[in-house]
């Protein structure tokens, strides 16, 4: 069971959803990019957007046979540090194989100290 959202959160969700749909439409209008979007709300309601309603979205097989590689993104590609902390995900460990001067050492030390305070 999904917890009920407050009136403010419902309004925020409505505005963000409409903004996302509007932006998808702008990709078509400004750049000629076809786009398909499917969103399922926590209560099970589904929203879709098709820049070309008569054109089906590409299948997995079609994406694999295209001349250009398919770019796949997941939520992990867009997580900020704050979001990652709020849901308890591991943050990537910064790694610098060769430090050529004191600035890199200072930056590495700062990141190491920051990581300790976040954990």
WORAHU-V989972 format. One record per residue. N is the residue number from 1. RES is the residue in one small letter. PSI is psi in whole degrees, -180 to 180 (NA if undefined). NEAR is the number of other ideal C-beta (glycine too) atoms within 12 Angstrom. Layout:
# WORAHU-V989972
N & RES & PSI & NEAR
N & RES & PSI & NEAR
This chain:
# WORAHU-V989972
1 & x & 134 & 6
2 & x & 131 & 11
3 & x & 146 & 8
4 & x & 139 & 10
5 & x & 147 & 15
6 & x & 166 & 10
7 & x & -41 & 10
8 & x & -45 & 10
9 & x & -38 & 16
10 & x & -42 & 17
11 & x & -41 & 13
12 & x & -44 & 14
13 & x & -44 & 21
14 & x & -46 & 18
15 & x & -43 & 14
16 & x & -41 & 17
17 & x & -48 & 23
18 & x & -36 & 17
19 & x & -42 & 14
20 & x & -44 & 21
21 & x & -40 & 24
22 & x & -42 & 18
23 & x & -40 & 20
24 & x & -42 & 27
25 & x & -37 & 21
26 & x & -35 & 17
27 & x & -40 & 20
28 & x & -49 & 22
29 & x & -43 & 14
30 & x & -35 & 13
31 & x & -3 & 13
32 & x & 23 & 11
33 & x & 129 & 15
34 & x & 143 & 21
35 & x & 149 & 27
36 & x & 138 & 22
37 & x & 135 & 22
38 & x & 127 & 16
39 & x & 136 & 20
40 & x & 121 & 13
41 & x & 161 & 17
42 & x & -28 & 15
43 & x & 2 & 15
44 & x & -10 & 10
45 & x & 139 & 15
46 & x & 136 & 13
47 & x & 138 & 21
48 & x & 154 & 18
49 & x & 132 & 25
50 & x & 116 & 19
51 & x & -28 & 24
52 & x & 90 & 18
53 & x & -25 & 13
54 & x & -5 & 8
55 & x & 126 & 13
56 & x & 149 & 11
57 & x & 152 & 19
58 & x & 142 & 17
59 & x & 169 & 12
60 & x & -40 & 11
61 & x & -43 & 9
62 & x & -40 & 13
63 & x & -34 & 15
64 & x & -23 & 13
65 & x & -1 & 12
66 & x & 155 & 13
67 & x & -30 & 8
68 & x & 142 & 9
69 & x & 149 & 9
70 & x & 133 & 15
71 & x & 123 & 9
72 & x & 130 & 11
73 & x & 148 & 9
74 & x & 170 & 8
75 & x & -30 & 12
76 & x & -28 & 15
77 & x & -18 & 12
78 & x & 3 & 10
79 & x & 130 & 19
80 & x & 170 & 14
81 & x & -42 & 19
82 & x & -43 & 11
83 & x & -42 & 15
84 & x & -40 & 20
85 & x & -40 & 17
86 & x & -28 & 12
87 & x & 6 & 14
88 & x & 28 & 11
89 & x & 154 & 16
90 & x & 137 & 14
91 & x & 147 & 23
92 & x & 145 & 14
93 & x & 121 & 13
94 & x & 140 & 18
95 & x & 123 & 12
96 & x & 107 & 17
97 & x & -37 & 8
98 & x & 124 & 9
99 & x & 121 & 16
100 & x & -13 & 11
101 & x & -178 & 11
102 & x & -28 & 10
103 & x & -42 & 12
104 & x & -39 & 17
105 & x & -43 & 15
106 & x & -41 & 14
107 & x & -44 & 17
108 & x & -41 & 22
109 & x & -41 & 17
110 & x & -46 & 15
111 & x & -39 & 22
112 & x & -44 & 18
113 & x & -40 & 14
114 & x & -42 & 17
115 & x & -38 & 20
116 & x & -39 & 11
117 & x & -28 & 12
118 & x & -39 & 19
119 & x & NA & 13
